[in-house]
Amino acid sequence: MKTTNNTVLITGGSLGIGFEIAKSLSEQGNHVIITGRNAERLEKAAAQLKNVTPIVSDVANEQDLDKLVQTLNTQFPKLNVVINNAGNAYTYKLEEGVNAAKKAKEEMQTNLFAIIDLNEKLLPLLKKQTEAAIVNVSSIVAFAPGINIPGYSASKAALHSYTQALRLTQEKSNVKVFELMPPLVNTTFSAEIGGENGIPPKVVADELLQALQTDNYEIRVAGTEDFYKFYLSSPADALQGMNANR
């Protein structure tokens, strides 16, 4: 997959991993479209980037998502890369009184259902291009859940499964399907679960670019690769390891 002269959509592109990916791709000569719910934060991010278009949009809102798809089809007909980075997470344990179902529904809407919806609606546009890619950003917790983020973990496990199915479905088309699986990353998004101990978001962006260039479809960033091997050798031990500090 070429990493220059693309038109790239990055949802949740104003902070953290999304911003670093936007920065890296814009510096490689791509036109980058970033979305986010907060207009002020989005404009601040766009001011730090070149060759970027900010669009205020909440992918979890069906009307916003449909409006975004319409805008992309009419204003960005050369769109050929979609990076589904927007995410939602609550910190809680599965105990009485936490309203886990409500939280999980919100997490699933952003982290899974909105991605499925957006991908399906953009596939016709992507298939018009010579080369195209979808990148779904999941997580190390797709393999073993974190006890403090059960809904988020479940959504990422489901996203992992969906991404594999989408990749097989599209393997004879021009659309390549990637999955980006970071470990803990030092962002404001992960602050409540010890994000300060995580890797810099730039590491995630750098590994994504390298993987796109080599068509490495499952991108297990940094420590995720070792954890994945641990998980394959002993799922039970991996689960305990993930929750060693519970």
N, C-alpha and C positions, 0 to 999 in steps of 0.2 A: 504494500500500500504506500503510495507516495505521501509525503508529509509536507509538501509545498503546493501552493496555488489551489488549495481547496477552499470551499465555502463550508464553514463549520458552525453547527449549533451546539452550544453548551448550556444546558439548563443548570440553574444554581451556580452561575458563573461569576458572582460578585465577591465571593469569599473563598478562603481555604483551597481545597483541591481544585475546584472549578476555576478559580481565578488563576492559579498557577498553570493549569493546562491552557487557559486562554492566553496567558502571557507567552508561554512557550510556543504555541502555535502561531500567534500573531507575529512573533519574531522570526518565524520560519517562512513568512510570506503568504500566510493564509488570511482570508477574510473571516473574522470570528464574530458570531452573533451570540451575545450572552443574555440570559434571562434571569429574572429574580423577582421576588414579591415586593421588595423595598426599593422604591424609585431613587431615593437619596443615595443609598448604598450602591445601587447599580451605576448611577452616574459617576460616583466617586471612583468606582472600579474602572469604568470606561475611560476616565480622564488619565489613567495611568497606563493605558494600552494604546497601541496603534492599530489602524485598520480594523476597528471594532464597531459593532452596532449593538447598543443596549436596547432591550425590549422588556418592559415591565409585564410580567406574566407569572401567574401561579399555576403550575402544571396540574396541581391537585383540583383546580377548579375547571369543570368541564367547559364552561363558556370561554374562559381564558385560553384553554388548550385549543379549542376550535378556532378562535380568533388568531392564535399564533400560527396554526397550520395554514390558514388562509393567507396570512401575511407572508409566510415563507414561500408559498406557491406563487404569489403574485409579484413579490419584490425580490425574492432570492431564488430564481428558477434553477440556478446552478448548485444549489445545496447538495452536497454529497457526503457529508459526515455529520452524524448525530451522536452527541455524547450526553447520555442520560445521567447527570450527576446530582440533580436536586434530591435532597433527602430530608426525612423527618424522623426524629427519635425522641422517645421519652425514657427517663431513668426511673425504674420502679422494679419491685419484686412481685412475684405472683402470690400475693397474700390478699386476704379479705379487705375490702374497702378501697382498693386502689383504682377501681374502674378500668380494669385491664382491657376489657373488650372495646370500650370507646377509644382508648389510646391506640390499641392495635389496629382498629379500623382506619384511623387517621394515618398511621404509619404505613399500612398496606396501600392506602390510596395514593400516597406520594411515591413510595418506594417500589411499588409493583404495578398497580392498576393503571396509573397515569403513564407509566413507561410503556406498558402493553398497548395502550390506546394511542399514544403519540407515535410509536413505531409503526403500528398498522396504518395510521393515517398518512405517514410520510413515506411509506414504502413505494407508492406509485411515483413520487417525485425522485426518490433515490434511484429507482430502476431506470430512469431516463438518462442517468449519467453514465459515463464510460466506466468509472470505478467509484464505488461507494462503500461506506462503512457505518455500522452502528456499534457504539461502545456503551455497554451497561456497567455502571459502577456499583459493584456489590461490596463485599467485605470478607475479612477473615472469619467473621462469625457465621458465614454461610456454611462452614464446615462444623463448627461447634458453637452453640449459643452461649452468650454471656448472661449470667443469671440476673444482672441488673438492667439488661436491655432485652428482655424476652421478645417483645413485639417486633423491635427492630431486627433482631436476629432471625426471627421467623420470616420476615419480609425479604431479607437478603438470601436466605436459603431458598425461598420460592423464586426469587429473581435468578439465582444460579440455575435452577432447573429450567425455568422459562428460557433463559439465554441459550442453554444447550439445545433445547428444542428448536428455537429460532435459527440457530446456526445450521442445524441439520436440514431444516426446511429450505433455507436460502443457499445451500452449498452449491447449487448449480446456477445460481443467479450471479449478478455482478455485486451483490451486497455482502460484504464480509462482516461477520458478527464477532465482536470482541467482548471479553469480560475483564474488567479491571478490579482486582481484589487487594485493596490495601490492608495493612495491619492498623494498629492504633496510629493516628496521625495528629500532629500538634496543630489543632485548629480550634476556633471558638466553638464549632459544632461539637467537638469531643471534650470540651472543658470539664463537663460534669463527670466524666468517666476517666479522668486522669490524663487528658490529652497532652499535658505538658511533658509527659514521658514518651510521647510518640515521635515518629520520624517527621522531618520537615515535609510539607506538602510538595515542595519542589522535587523531591525524590520520586514521588508518585508521578508527577508530570514527565520527568525525564524517562522513567521506565515505560510510560505509555508511548512516548514518541519512538523509543527504540523498538518496542513491540509492534507498533504499526508498520515500521519500516521492514521488519522481518516476518510479518504475518504470524506473530505469536498470539494466538487467539485467547488463551487463558493466561492472564498477566498476574501472577502471584508476586506482589511487590515485596521486596526486602524479606522480612521475617515470615511472611505468609508462606513462602515456599517451604521453609523448614517445618513450619507448623502443619502444612498440608501433608508432608511426608510422615510426620508424627501421627497425624490423624489416620492415614492409610494403614499404618502399622498397628495402631491401637486406638480406635475411636473412643473407648471408655477413658483411657488415660488422657487423651486430648481434651475431652470434656472436663475432666478434673483439672488439667493444666490451665485451661482457659479461665477457670473459676477458682484458681488457687488462693486468691485474696478476698474471697467472698465473705 
